[in-house]
Amino acid sequence: MSAVALSVGVLAACSGGGSSSSLSAGATGPASTGPITIGASLSLHGGFTADGVAFKEGYELWAKDVNAHGGIMGRKVELTILDNKSSPNLVVTDYQTLINTTTWT
């Protein structure tokens, strides 16, 4: 489930087209030049550990490759990965945390 949510977020970030406004939701000035933070809740402990660790490694490899090629629209990618310990309740809490601590610029 968390892989789908992250995938949708990654696709949305990458498919912004040429418009800088897609990366500056709510901003009235020019788009930010700071890093783009992408968050995910993964099962790094518990019943789905193998999948969670594999996804984490894949996301880290993707971010490293993207950053090595200049980032997304010139902005570095940073990952925030939270461990939901294979608990559906923690998945909800993790995404609420990620949403509530996000700076939309």
JOHUTA-V875623 format. One line per field, one symbol per residue. ss: DSSP state (H for helix, E for strand, L for the rest). burial: 1 if it has 9 or more other C-alpha atoms within 8 Angstrom, else 0. A space follows every 10 residues. Layout:
ss = ???
burial = ???
This chain:
ss = LHHHHHHHHH HHHHLLLLLH HHHLLLLLLL LLLLLEEEEE EELLLLLLHH HHHHHHHHHH HHHHHHHHLL LELLELEEEE EEELLLLHHH HHHHHHHHHH LLLLL
burial = 0110110011 0000010001 0011001000 1000010111 1111100110 0110110001 0010011001 1100111110 1111110001 1001100100 00001
